[in-house]
Amino acid sequence: MKLKYEFLIMDMGEGFSAVAVGEDAGKFHGMLQLNAVSADIMEQLKEETTPYKVHAYLKEKYPESTDDEIGNTLAGFLTTLSRLGLLSR
């Protein structure tokens, strides 16, 4: 799986924003407001990957989080991206 569109993820100081860029700007209109974890997930999804690989990356980056916390956060965000039509599988 990976993102269907190319996104630019910007650190806005108190959170992150993602906007489609290039040719994809005309295909996805809008901006996503992200926290640090969802921005990390979006970065991982710029290339073809699996939920397992993203989970492993998050576990390494956030060792204080449990597997369940990471899994629930990841599943919830992937569901949101899927509902918005932003994932290709």
NORNORWO-V364002 format. One record per helix or strand of 2 or more residues. SS is the DSSP state (~ for helix, > for strand). FROM is the first residue (numbers start at 1). TO is the last residue. If there is no record, write none. Layout:
SS,FROM,TO / SS,FROM,TO
This chain:
>,2,3 / >,7,11 / >,16,20 / ~,22,26 / >,31,34 / ~,36,44 / ~,51,61 / ~,67,83 / >,87,88
